[in-house]
Amino acid sequence: MTDNLLLALALMLVLEGLLPFVAPNAWRETFRRLIRFTDGQIRFVGLTSMLIGLVLLMIFR
């Protein structure tokens, strides 16, 4: 279980690092746009991301 959790964390870090490595200007512009979001909009993005992740886990598990 711990091995799978650490593997998932490592994969997440690799995926999170792709955009700033490949396109730093696009990454910076994305954060500029996110700063203008309200708290509710940010929560909606987070909730949507978690739900998509859960659905993908159920499909591929």
N, CA, C, O and CB atoms as a CASP TS submission, in Angstrom:
PFRMAT TS
TARGET T0000
AUTHOR 0000-0000-0000
METHOD Language model
MODEL 1
PARENT N/A
ATOM      1  N   MET     1       0.832  -1.198   0.000  1.00  0.00           N
ATOM      2  CA  MET     1       0.000   0.000   0.000  1.00  0.00           C
ATOM      3  C   MET     1       0.874   1.258   0.000  1.00  0.00           C
ATOM      4  O   MET     1       0.632   2.185  -0.773  1.00  0.00           O
ATOM      5  CB  MET     1      -0.945   0.000   1.220  1.00  0.00           C
ATOM      6  N   THR     2       1.878   1.286   0.859  1.00  0.00           N
ATOM      7  CA  THR     2       2.760   2.444   0.937  1.00  0.00           C
ATOM      8  C   THR     2       3.519   2.625  -0.369  1.00  0.00           C
ATOM      9  O   THR     2       3.724   3.749  -0.826  1.00  0.00           O
ATOM     10  CB  THR     2       3.742   2.298   2.107  1.00  0.00           C
ATOM     11  N   ASP     3       3.933   1.516  -0.964  1.00  0.00           N
ATOM     12  CA  ASP     3       4.656   1.602  -2.240  1.00  0.00           C
ATOM     13  C   ASP     3       3.790   2.242  -3.317  1.00  0.00           C
ATOM     14  O   ASP     3       4.266   3.080  -4.084  1.00  0.00           O
ATOM     15  CB  ASP     3       5.113   0.206  -2.696  1.00  0.00           C
ATOM     16  N   ASN     4       2.505   1.847  -3.378  1.00  0.00           N
ATOM     17  CA  ASN     4       1.592   2.411  -4.372  1.00  0.00           C
ATOM     18  C   ASN     4       1.365   3.896  -4.131  1.00  0.00           C
ATOM     19  O   ASN     4       1.298   4.681  -5.077  1.00  0.00           O
ATOM     20  CB  ASN     4       0.257   1.670  -4.351  1.00  0.00           C
ATOM     21  N   LEU     5       1.247   4.280  -2.864  1.00  0.00           N
ATOM     22  CA  LEU     5       1.032   5.687  -2.526  1.00  0.00           C
ATOM     23  C   LEU     5       2.245   6.527  -2.922  1.00  0.00           C
ATOM     24  O   LEU     5       2.099   7.615  -3.478  1.00  0.00           O
ATOM     25  CB  LEU     5       0.744   5.842  -1.019  1.00  0.00           C
ATOM     26  N   LEU     6       3.431   6.020  -2.635  1.00  0.00           N
ATOM     27  CA  LEU     6       4.644   6.745  -3.007  1.00  0.00           C
ATOM     28  C   LEU     6       4.818   6.791  -4.520  1.00  0.00           C
ATOM     29  O   LEU     6       5.289   7.793  -5.060  1.00  0.00           O
ATOM     30  CB  LEU     6       5.869   6.100  -2.360  1.00  0.00           C
ATOM     31  N   LEU     7       4.443   5.723  -5.205  1.00  0.00           N
ATOM     32  CA  LEU     7       4.498   5.701  -6.664  1.00  0.00           C
ATOM     33  C   LEU     7       3.538   6.729  -7.257  1.00  0.00           C
ATOM     34  O   LEU     7       3.882   7.430  -8.209  1.00  0.00           O
ATOM     35  CB  LEU     7       4.165   4.297  -7.193  1.00  0.00           C
ATOM     36  N   ALA     8       2.336   6.816  -6.693  1.00  0.00           N
ATOM     37  CA  ALA     8       1.354   7.801  -7.153  1.00  0.00           C
ATOM     38  C   ALA     8       1.852   9.219  -6.901  1.00  0.00           C
ATOM     39  O   ALA     8       1.689  10.089  -7.756  1.00  0.00           O
ATOM     40  CB  ALA     8       0.002   7.584  -6.452  1.00  0.00           C
ATOM     41  N   LEU     9       2.450   9.461  -5.758  1.00  0.00           N
ATOM     42  CA  LEU     9       2.998  10.779  -5.441  1.00  0.00           C
ATOM     43  C   LEU     9       4.115  11.145  -6.415  1.00  0.00           C
ATOM     44  O   LEU     9       4.184  12.278  -6.892  1.00  0.00           O
ATOM     45  CB  LEU     9       3.520  10.813  -3.993  1.00  0.00           C
ATOM     46  N   ALA    10       4.980  10.191  -6.705  1.00  0.00           N
ATOM     47  CA  ALA    10       6.075  10.440  -7.647  1.00  0.00           C
ATOM     48  C   ALA    10       5.539  10.765  -9.036  1.00  0.00           C
ATOM     49  O   ALA    10       6.034  11.681  -9.693  1.00  0.00           O
ATOM     50  CB  ALA    10       7.010   9.225  -7.717  1.00  0.00           C
ATOM     51  N   LEU    11       4.535  10.025  -9.487  1.00  0.00           N
ATOM     52  CA  LEU    11       3.939  10.282 -10.793  1.00  0.00           C
ATOM     53  C   LEU    11       3.274  11.652 -10.826  1.00  0.00           C
ATOM     54  O   LEU    11       3.373  12.368 -11.823  1.00  0.00           O
ATOM     55  CB  LEU    11       2.922   9.192 -11.140  1.00  0.00           C
ATOM     56  N   MET    12       2.600  12.019  -9.746  1.00  0.00           N
ATOM     57  CA  MET    12       1.970  13.333  -9.679  1.00  0.00           C
ATOM     58  C   MET    12       3.015  14.444  -9.798  1.00  0.00           C
ATOM     59  O   MET    12       2.797  15.431 -10.499  1.00  0.00           O
ATOM     60  CB  MET    12       1.181  13.483  -8.367  1.00  0.00           C
ATOM     61  N   LEU    13       4.151  14.281  -9.114  1.00  0.00           N
ATOM     62  CA  LEU    13       5.200  15.296  -9.182  1.00  0.00           C
ATOM     63  C   LEU    13       5.786  15.408 -10.583  1.00  0.00           C
ATOM     64  O   LEU    13       6.091  16.508 -11.045  1.00  0.00           O
ATOM     65  CB  LEU    13       6.303  14.978  -8.185  1.00  0.00           C
ATOM     66  N   VAL    14       5.945  14.274 -11.260  1.00  0.00           N
ATOM     67  CA  VAL    14       6.445  14.309 -12.635  1.00  0.00           C
ATOM     68  C   VAL    14       5.462  15.054 -13.526  1.00  0.00           C
ATOM     69  O   VAL    14       5.857  15.919 -14.308  1.00  0.00           O
ATOM     70  CB  VAL    14       6.681  12.879 -13.171  1.00  0.00           C
ATOM     71  N   LEU    15       4.180  14.717 -13.408  1.00  0.00           N
ATOM     72  CA  LEU    15       3.163  15.369 -14.245  1.00  0.00           C
ATOM     73  C   LEU    15       3.030  16.853 -13.926  1.00  0.00           C
ATOM     74  O   LEU    15       2.856  17.673 -14.827  1.00  0.00           O
ATOM     75  CB  LEU    15       1.813  14.684 -14.064  1.00  0.00           C
ATOM     76  N   GLU    16       3.112  17.196 -12.644  1.00  0.00           N
ATOM     77  CA  GLU    16       3.024  18.602 -12.247  1.00  0.00           C
ATOM     78  C   GLU    16       4.216  19.410 -12.764  1.00  0.00           C
ATOM     79  O   GLU    16       4.088  20.605 -13.029  1.00  0.00           O
ATOM     80  CB  GLU    16       2.941  18.714 -10.725  1.00  0.00           C
ATOM     81  N   GLY    17       5.362  18.766 -12.907  1.00  0.00           N
ATOM     82  CA  GLY    17       6.557  19.465 -13.348  1.00  0.00           C
ATOM     83  C   GLY    17       6.682  19.601 -14.855  1.00  0.00           C
ATOM     84  O   GLY    17       7.529  20.351 -15.340  1.00  0.00           O
ATOM     85  N   LEU    18       5.849  18.886 -15.602  1.00  0.00           N
ATOM     86  CA  LEU    18       5.958  18.933 -17.062  1.00  0.00           C
ATOM     87  C   LEU    18       5.696  20.315 -17.642  1.00  0.00           C
ATOM     88  O   LEU    18       6.500  20.814 -18.430  1.00  0.00           O
ATOM     89  CB  LEU    18       5.003  17.953 -17.673  1.00  0.00           C
ATOM     90  N   LEU    19       4.590  20.939 -17.267  1.00  0.00           N
ATOM     91  CA  LEU    19       4.229  22.224 -17.861  1.00  0.00           C
ATOM     92  C   LEU    19       5.247  23.320 -17.558  1.00  0.00           C
ATOM     93  O   LEU    19       5.659  24.022 -18.481  1.00  0.00           O
ATOM     94  CB  LEU    19       2.866  22.650 -17.369  1.00  0.00           C
ATOM     95  N   PRO    20       5.676  23.500 -16.294  1.00  0.00           N
ATOM     96  CA  PRO    20       6.685  24.540 -16.063  1.00  0.00           C
ATOM     97  C   PRO    20       8.003  24.262 -16.784  1.00  0.00           C
ATOM     98  O   PRO    20       8.716  25.196 -17.152  1.00  0.00           O
ATOM     99  CB  PRO    20       6.946  24.679 -14.580  1.00  0.00           C
ATOM    100  N   PHE    21       8.331  22.989 -16.989  1.00  0.00           N
ATOM    101  CA  PHE    21       9.572  22.653 -17.686  1.00  0.00           C
ATOM    102  C   PHE    21       9.454  22.905 -19.185  1.00  0.00           C
ATOM    103  O   PHE    21      10.366  23.462 -19.796  1.00  0.00           O
ATOM    104  CB  PHE    21       9.944  21.195 -17.431  1.00  0.00           C
ATOM    105  N   VAL    22       8.335  22.496 -19.778  1.00  0.00           N
ATOM    106  CA  VAL    22       8.162  22.574 -21.228  1.00  0.00           C
ATOM    107  C   VAL    22       7.741  23.974 -21.674  1.00  0.00           C
ATOM    108  O   VAL    22       8.235  24.482 -22.680  1.00  0.00           O
ATOM    109  CB  VAL    22       7.129  21.551 -21.688  1.00  0.00           C
ATOM    110  N   ALA    23       6.831  24.595 -20.926  1.00  0.00           N
ATOM    111  CA  ALA    23       6.294  25.900 -21.340  1.00  0.00           C
ATOM    112  C   ALA    23       6.153  26.821 -20.129  1.00  0.00           C
ATOM    113  O   ALA    23       5.046  27.010 -19.623  1.00  0.00           O
ATOM    114  CB  ALA    23       4.923  25.730 -22.051  1.00  0.00           C
ATOM    115  N   PRO    24       7.262  27.396 -19.659  1.00  0.00           N
ATOM    116  CA  PRO    24       7.195  28.227 -18.455  1.00  0.00           C
ATOM    117  C   PRO    24       6.304  29.465 -18.614  1.00  0.00           C
ATOM    118  O   PRO    24       5.666  29.889 -17.651  1.00  0.00           O
ATOM    119  CB  PRO    24       8.583  28.662 -18.068  1.00  0.00           C
ATOM    120  N   ASN    25       6.254  30.042 -19.805  1.00  0.00           N
ATOM    121  CA  ASN    25       5.407  31.226 -19.994  1.00  0.00           C
ATOM    122  C   ASN    25       3.928  30.871 -19.885  1.00  0.00           C
ATOM    123  O   ASN    25       3.157  31.623 -19.289  1.00  0.00           O
ATOM    124  CB  ASN    25       5.689  31.873 -21.356  1.00  0.00           C
ATOM    125  N   ALA    26       3.527  29.751 -20.444  1.00  0.00           N
ATOM    126  CA  ALA    26       2.133  29.302 -20.336  1.00  0.00           C
ATOM    127  C   ALA    26       1.792  28.990 -18.888  1.00  0.00           C
ATOM    128  O   ALA    26       0.687  29.289 -18.436  1.00  0.00           O
ATOM    129  CB  ALA    26       1.884  28.062 -21.222  1.00  0.00           C
ATOM    130  N   TRP    27       2.719  28.395 -18.159  1.00  0.00           N
ATOM    131  CA  TRP    27       2.516  28.073 -16.748  1.00  0.00           C
ATOM    132  C   TRP    27       2.317  29.354 -15.922  1.00  0.00           C
ATOM    133  O   TRP    27       1.434  29.431 -15.067  1.00  0.00           O
ATOM    134  CB  TRP    27       3.715  27.263 -16.204  1.00  0.00           C
ATOM    135  N   ARG    28       3.159  30.350 -16.201  1.00  0.00           N
ATOM    136  CA  ARG    28       3.062  31.631 -15.494  1.00  0.00           C
ATOM    137  C   ARG    28       1.732  32.321 -15.804  1.00  0.00           C
ATOM    138  O   ARG    28       1.093  32.863 -14.903  1.00  0.00           O
ATOM    139  CB  ARG    28       4.242  32.550 -15.879  1.00  0.00           C
ATOM    140  N   GLU    29       1.315  32.305 -17.064  1.00  0.00           N
ATOM    141  CA  GLU    29       0.050  32.930 -17.455  1.00  0.00           C
ATOM    142  C   GLU    29      -1.140  32.206 -16.824  1.00  0.00           C
ATOM    143  O   GLU    29      -2.127  32.839 -16.449  1.00  0.00           O
ATOM    144  CB  GLU    29      -0.091  32.940 -18.987  1.00  0.00           C
ATOM    145  N   THR    30      -1.047  30.908 -16.710  1.00  0.00           N
ATOM    146  CA  THR    30      -2.112  30.141 -16.055  1.00  0.00           C
ATOM    147  C   THR    30      -2.273  30.591 -14.614  1.00  0.00           C
ATOM    148  O   THR    30      -3.399  30.763 -14.146  1.00  0.00           O
ATOM    149  CB  THR    30      -1.814  28.630 -16.111  1.00  0.00           C
ATOM    150  N   PHE    31      -1.173  30.784 -13.901  1.00  0.00           N
ATOM    151  CA  PHE    31      -1.262  31.234 -12.520  1.00  0.00           C
ATOM    152  C   PHE    31      -1.760  32.678 -12.421  1.00  0.00           C
ATOM    153  O   PHE    31      -2.453  33.026 -11.465  1.00  0.00           O
ATOM    154  CB  PHE    31       0.093  31.104 -11.844  1.00  0.00           C
ATOM    155  N   ARG    32      -1.422  33.500 -13.377  1.00  0.00           N
ATOM    156  CA  ARG    32      -1.968  34.871 -13.376  1.00  0.00           C
ATOM    157  C   ARG    32      -3.495  34.839 -13.486  1.00  0.00           C
ATOM    158  O   ARG    32      -4.188  35.609 -12.822  1.00  0.00           O
ATOM    159  CB  ARG    32      -1.366  35.701 -14.546  1.00  0.00           C
ATOM    160  N   ARG    33      -4.005  33.948 -14.324  1.00  0.00           N
ATOM    161  CA  ARG    33      -5.464  33.822 -14.476  1.00  0.00           C
ATOM    162  C   ARG    33      -6.097  33.231 -13.225  1.00  0.00           C
ATOM    163  O   ARG    33      -7.179  33.656 -12.821  1.00  0.00           O
ATOM    164  CB  ARG    33      -5.806  32.951 -15.695  1.00  0.00           C
ATOM    165  N   LEU    34      -5.438  32.259 -12.607  1.00  0.00           N
ATOM    166  CA  LEU    34      -5.988  31.626 -11.406  1.00  0.00           C
ATOM    167  C   LEU    34      -6.088  32.604 -10.241  1.00  0.00           C
ATOM    168  O   LEU    34      -6.991  32.494  -9.413  1.00  0.00           O
ATOM    169  CB  LEU    34      -5.132  30.434 -11.003  1.00  0.00           C
ATOM    170  N   ILE    35      -5.172  33.552 -10.176  1.00  0.00           N
ATOM    171  CA  ILE    35      -5.197  34.533  -9.086  1.00  0.00           C
ATOM    172  C   ILE    35      -6.482  35.355  -9.130  1.00  0.00           C
ATOM    173  O   ILE    35      -6.969  35.804  -8.092  1.00  0.00           O
ATOM    174  CB  ILE    35      -3.968  35.462  -9.167  1.00  0.00           C
ATOM    175  N   ARG    36      -7.026  35.551 -10.314  1.00  0.00           N
ATOM    176  CA  ARG    36      -8.255  36.355 -10.461  1.00  0.00           C
ATOM    177  C   ARG    36      -9.524  35.584 -10.114  1.00  0.00           C
ATOM    178  O   ARG    36     -10.593  36.187 -10.019  1.00  0.00           O
ATOM    179  CB  ARG    36      -8.364  36.871 -11.878  1.00  0.00           C
ATOM    180  N   PHE    37      -9.437  34.264  -9.922  1.00  0.00           N
ATOM    181  CA  PHE    37     -10.610  33.461  -9.581  1.00  0.00           C
ATOM    182  C   PHE    37     -11.072  33.765  -8.167  1.00  0.00           C
ATOM    183  O   PHE    37     -10.270  34.111  -7.299  1.00  0.00           O
ATOM    184  CB  PHE    37     -10.304  31.965  -9.728  1.00  0.00           C
ATOM    185  N   THR    38     -12.372  33.633  -7.945  1.00  0.00           N
ATOM    186  CA  THR    38     -12.900  33.744  -6.583  1.00  0.00           C
ATOM    187  C   THR    38     -12.641  32.426  -5.860  1.00  0.00           C
ATOM    188  O   THR    38     -12.275  31.426  -6.478  1.00  0.00           O
ATOM    189  CB  THR    38     -14.434  34.091  -6.588  1.00  0.00           C
ATOM    190  N   ASP    39     -12.836  32.440  -4.533  1.00  0.00           N
ATOM    191  CA  ASP    39     -12.650  31.209  -3.759  1.00  0.00           C
ATOM    192  C   ASP    39     -13.586  30.106  -4.248  1.00  0.00           C
ATOM    193  O   ASP    39     -13.188  28.945  -4.331  1.00  0.00           O
ATOM    194  CB  ASP    39     -12.885  31.475  -2.264  1.00  0.00           C
ATOM    195  N   GLY    40     -14.811  30.460  -4.567  1.00  0.00           N
ATOM    196  CA  GLY    40     -15.776  29.478  -5.044  1.00  0.00           C
ATOM    197  C   GLY    40     -15.343  28.835  -6.351  1.00  0.00           C
ATOM    198  O   GLY    40     -15.516  27.631  -6.542  1.00  0.00           O
ATOM    199  N   GLN    41     -14.783  29.631  -7.247  1.00  0.00           N
ATOM    200  CA  GLN    41     -14.317  29.091  -8.525  1.00  0.00           C
ATOM    201  C   GLN    41     -13.130  28.147  -8.323  1.00  0.00           C
ATOM    202  O   GLN    41     -13.040  27.108  -8.976  1.00  0.00           O
ATOM    203  CB  GLN    41     -13.927  30.233  -9.477  1.00  0.00           C
ATOM    204  N   ILE    42     -12.233  28.509  -7.426  1.00  0.00           N
ATOM    205  CA  ILE    42     -11.074  27.658  -7.138  1.00  0.00           C
ATOM    206  C   ILE    42     -11.531  26.346  -6.506  1.00  0.00           C
ATOM    207  O   ILE    42     -11.016  25.279  -6.841  1.00  0.00           O
ATOM    208  CB  ILE    42     -10.075  28.389  -6.203  1.00  0.00           C
ATOM    209  N   ARG    43     -12.503  26.426  -5.587  1.00  0.00           N
ATOM    210  CA  ARG    43     -13.033  25.208  -4.975  1.00  0.00           C
ATOM    211  C   ARG    43     -13.699  24.318  -6.024  1.00  0.00           C
ATOM    212  O   ARG    43     -13.564  23.095  -5.972  1.00  0.00           O
ATOM    213  CB  ARG    43     -14.037  25.558  -3.861  1.00  0.00           C
ATOM    214  N   PHE    44     -14.413  24.918  -6.970  1.00  0.00           N
ATOM    215  CA  PHE    44     -15.058  24.146  -8.024  1.00  0.00           C
ATOM    216  C   PHE    44     -14.024  23.433  -8.884  1.00  0.00           C
ATOM    217  O   PHE    44     -14.207  22.266  -9.234  1.00  0.00           O
ATOM    218  CB  PHE    44     -15.932  25.053  -8.891  1.00  0.00           C
ATOM    219  N   VAL    45     -12.949  24.116  -9.225  1.00  0.00           N
ATOM    220  CA  VAL    45     -11.871  23.495 -10.007  1.00  0.00           C
ATOM    221  C   VAL    45     -11.268  22.331  -9.216  1.00  0.00           C
ATOM    222  O   VAL    45     -11.027  21.263  -9.778  1.00  0.00           O
ATOM    223  CB  VAL    45     -10.768  24.542 -10.365  1.00  0.00           C
ATOM    224  N   GLY    46     -11.024  22.529  -7.923  1.00  0.00           N
ATOM    225  CA  GLY    46     -10.470  21.459  -7.086  1.00  0.00           C
ATOM    226  C   GLY    46     -11.411  20.275  -6.979  1.00  0.00           C
ATOM    227  O   GLY    46     -10.979  19.128  -7.090  1.00  0.00           O
ATOM    228  N   LEU    47     -12.692  20.539  -6.764  1.00  0.00           N
ATOM    229  CA  LEU    47     -13.686  19.469  -6.666  1.00  0.00           C
ATOM    230  C   LEU    47     -13.784  18.696  -7.976  1.00  0.00           C
ATOM    231  O   LEU    47     -13.824  17.466  -7.975  1.00  0.00           O
ATOM    232  CB  LEU    47     -15.057  20.043  -6.289  1.00  0.00           C
ATOM    233  N   THR    48     -13.823  19.415  -9.087  1.00  0.00           N
ATOM    234  CA  THR    48     -13.901  18.769 -10.395  1.00  0.00           C
ATOM    235  C   THR    48     -12.669  17.898 -10.637  1.00  0.00           C
ATOM    236  O   THR    48     -12.784  16.779 -11.139  1.00  0.00           O
ATOM    237  CB  THR    48     -14.039  19.824 -11.510  1.00  0.00           C
ATOM    238  N   SER    49     -11.511  18.402 -10.287  1.00  0.00           N
ATOM    239  CA  SER    49     -10.275  17.643 -10.448  1.00  0.00           C
ATOM    240  C   SER    49     -10.307  16.369  -9.607  1.00  0.00           C
ATOM    241  O   SER    49      -9.918  15.303 -10.085  1.00  0.00           O
ATOM    242  CB  SER    49      -9.064  18.503 -10.065  1.00  0.00           C
ATOM    243  N   MET    50     -10.767  16.471  -8.356  1.00  0.00           N
ATOM    244  CA  MET    50     -10.840  15.288  -7.501  1.00  0.00           C
ATOM    245  C   MET    50     -11.833  14.267  -8.044  1.00  0.00           C
ATOM    246  O   MET    50     -11.559  13.067  -8.027  1.00  0.00           O
ATOM    247  CB  MET    50     -11.228  15.687  -6.079  1.00  0.00           C
ATOM    248  N   LEU    51     -12.976  14.728  -8.523  1.00  0.00           N
ATOM    249  CA  LEU    51     -13.974  13.806  -9.063  1.00  0.00           C
ATOM    250  C   LEU    51     -13.472  13.099 -10.317  1.00  0.00           C
ATOM    251  O   LEU    51     -13.683  11.897 -10.478  1.00  0.00           O
ATOM    252  CB  LEU    51     -15.263  14.552  -9.373  1.00  0.00           C
ATOM    253  N   ILE    52     -12.817  13.830 -11.195  1.00  0.00           N
ATOM    254  CA  ILE    52     -12.245  13.212 -12.398  1.00  0.00           C
ATOM    255  C   ILE    52     -11.187  12.174 -11.993  1.00  0.00           C
ATOM    256  O   ILE    52     -11.126  11.089 -12.570  1.00  0.00           O
ATOM    257  CB  ILE    52     -11.619  14.299 -13.336  1.00  0.00           C
ATOM    258  N   GLY    53     -10.368  12.509 -11.014  1.00  0.00           N
ATOM    259  CA  GLY    53      -9.363  11.565 -10.533  1.00  0.00           C
ATOM    260  C   GLY    53      -9.983  10.307  -9.946  1.00  0.00           C
ATOM    261  O   GLY    53      -9.500   9.202 -10.191  1.00  0.00           O
ATOM    262  N   LEU    54     -11.049  10.468  -9.174  1.00  0.00           N
ATOM    263  CA  LEU    54     -11.726   9.303  -8.600  1.00  0.00           C
ATOM    264  C   LEU    54     -12.341   8.425  -9.680  1.00  0.00           C
ATOM    265  O   LEU    54     -12.250   7.199  -9.620  1.00  0.00           O
ATOM    266  CB  LEU    54     -12.805   9.749  -7.619  1.00  0.00           C
ATOM    267  N   VAL    55     -12.964   9.054 -10.662  1.00  0.00           N
ATOM    268  CA  VAL    55     -13.566   8.290 -11.763  1.00  0.00           C
ATOM    269  C   VAL    55     -12.475   7.523 -12.526  1.00  0.00           C
ATOM    270  O   VAL    55     -12.658   6.354 -12.864  1.00  0.00           O
ATOM    271  CB  VAL    55     -14.345   9.239 -12.731  1.00  0.00           C
ATOM    272  N   LEU    56     -11.354   8.177 -12.792  1.00  0.00           N
ATOM    273  CA  LEU    56     -10.258   7.502 -13.478  1.00  0.00           C
ATOM    274  C   LEU    56      -9.708   6.343 -12.656  1.00  0.00           C
ATOM    275  O   LEU    56      -9.374   5.292 -13.203  1.00  0.00           O
ATOM    276  CB  LEU    56      -9.147   8.491 -13.788  1.00  0.00           C
ATOM    277  N   LEU    57      -9.615   6.535 -11.342  1.00  0.00           N
ATOM    278  CA  LEU    57      -9.158   5.440 -10.478  1.00  0.00           C
ATOM    279  C   LEU    57     -10.116   4.257 -10.543  1.00  0.00           C
ATOM    280  O   LEU    57      -9.682   3.108 -10.615  1.00  0.00           O
ATOM    281  CB  LEU    57      -9.018   5.922  -9.026  1.00  0.00           C
ATOM    282  N   MET    58     -11.403   4.531 -10.519  1.00  0.00           N
ATOM    283  CA  MET    58     -12.394   3.447 -10.586  1.00  0.00           C
ATOM    284  C   MET    58     -12.349   2.741 -11.944  1.00  0.00           C
ATOM    285  O   MET    58     -12.527   1.525 -12.008  1.00  0.00           O
ATOM    286  CB  MET    58     -13.810   3.997 -10.325  1.00  0.00           C
ATOM    287  N   ILE    59     -12.119   3.470 -13.006  1.00  0.00           N
ATOM    288  CA  ILE    59     -12.076   2.873 -14.344  1.00  0.00           C
ATOM    289  C   ILE    59     -10.837   1.984 -14.485  1.00  0.00           C
ATOM    290  O   ILE    59     -10.941   0.860 -14.975  1.00  0.00           O
ATOM    291  CB  ILE    59     -12.076   3.977 -15.437  1.00  0.00           C
ATOM    292  N   PHE    60      -9.680   2.470 -14.065  1.00  0.00           N
ATOM    293  CA  PHE    60      -8.441   1.766 -14.319  1.00  0.00           C
ATOM    294  C   PHE    60      -8.034   0.795 -13.211  1.00  0.00           C
ATOM    295  O   PHE    60      -7.041   0.084 -13.359  1.00  0.00           O
ATOM    296  CB  PHE    60      -7.360   2.751 -14.528  1.00  0.00           C
ATOM    297  N   ARG    61      -8.764   0.752 -12.129  1.00  0.00           N
ATOM    298  CA  ARG    61      -8.451  -0.177 -11.030  1.00  0.00           C
ATOM    299  C   ARG    61      -9.207  -1.434 -11.166  1.00  0.00           C
ATOM    300  O   ARG    61      -9.071  -2.329 -10.332  1.00  0.00           O
ATOM    301  CB  ARG    61      -8.744   0.436  -9.693  1.00  0.00           C
TER
END
